[in-house]
Amino acid sequence: MGDTKNFRRVWKKPKRPLNFDLKMDELKILGTFGLKTKRELWKARTELSRVRNQARSLLALRQDVREQKEPILMNSLSKVGYVQSDATLDDVLNLEINDLLGRRLQTIVQKKFYFKTPYQARQAVSHGHVLIGDQIVNIPSYLVKVDEEDKVKLTSESVFNEILSKPESDLGSPETENIEIPTEAPAEEVKTEAPAEEVKTEAPAEEKVTPEQPSN
């Protein structure tokens, strides 16, 4: 058992993190799958590297040992949907990062309920609007197994159910990104303007004309 204070990291940073092409690829993947930080991407890449290393190690074994251990690896990968049930080790070596990120709960919810952006799907998961079977799962990075994919649904209290029931659903539009359950607004007070006061203007005083005195 490891030290709880100094636990081992489950991801590895890239060797050249400041490489321009690498940074552009990372930003593209973050936007496509709605990842919060690069750490989530690094975890997925580390997992992909681990799976490939297992496949390479099996190829180096004797044929009799390989026949015993290969089905164990293929069965575990097919359960989470990384490969098909009839896949081979070559298919494992050809896996890409998109294959792993595509099995996240956030991505499954976006495709199943037609969210327009992955960030809206992430918000729905994080706020407890998504069920897997009878249990609420609020972890966007949760890996959905193949047999759990049909059990992903929205909670009965979710506001998104009302939106989906509309003929022309606007689910996933920018207006629903920060959607909240509507509450009754208090009635607005009707303000009546007081009648304007009449402005009394005084008539200009008449000028008194004094007769001119005759000159001597």
C-alpha positions, 0 to 999 in steps of 0.5 A: 500500500502506498503512502497516502500523502505522496501517492503515485501519479496515474498520468505522465506529462508529455516529454515536450509539452511546449511543442507547438504541434502537440499543443494544437492537437491537445487543444483540439482534443480538449474542445472535441471531448469537452475535457476540463484540463489537460490532466484528463487527456494525459490520464487517457494517454497513459492508459492507452500506453499501458494497454499497448505495452500489454499487447506488445508483451503478449506478442513476445511470449511463447505461443502456448502462454500467449493463448492463455493470457491473450483472451483475458486482455481482449475480454477486459478491453471488449467489456469497456468498448475499446475493441470488438469481441472478435478483435486481435492484438493488432487492433489493440496496437492500432487504438487511438486516444479518441477510442478511449475518450469516446467511452467516457460518460460525458461523450455517451450522454452527448451522443445519446441525448443530442447535446450540441456541445460536450460542455453542456453534456458535462454540466448535465452529468455533474449536476446529477441529471444522468442515471446508469440503471438506478444509480446517479453517476455524476463523474464525466470521466466514468468509463461506460461498459458496453452492457451499461450503455443502454441503461444511460438515461435522464432522471425523472426530475431532470428539466431536460425531460420536458425539453426532449418531449417537445416536437422541436427540442432545443436541447443543447442550444446555447440557451440551455447551457446554464439552464435551471428549473424555472420558478414562479416569478413574483407579480410585477407591481404596476406603477402609475405615473402621477399627473404632471402638475400644472405649471403656473406662469405669471403674465408679464407685467405691463410696462408703464409709459411715462409722458415726456416732459416738454423742453424749455 
